[in-house]
Amino acid sequence: MKMLKNDVGPLRNIRLQAGLTQQEAATLARVSVRTWQEYESGRVDMHPHVLKAWLDAVRPLSPVPRGRNGPRDRHLDSKEE
């Protein structure tokens, strides 16, 4: 099966945006911290199934989208007439 070559920046950025440490990210991916560090550095390719499972696990941890002026102004972003 084809392996996915990591684009180092986005993987780390997603982890940081979710507020995860490398240890926490590794736990969610069910790999060792060392393996996670290898993924994040781009030295080791992450299997597509591991990446998908990790992204699915991280998605609920990502910050909630806000409106331009904060959560109460979310209605300003809608196209209501």
Secondary structure, DSSP 8 states (H G I E B T S, - for coil): ---B---HHHHHHHHHHTT--HHHHHHHHTS-HHHHHHHHHTSS-B-HHHHHHHHHHHGGGS----BTTBGGGGGGGS---
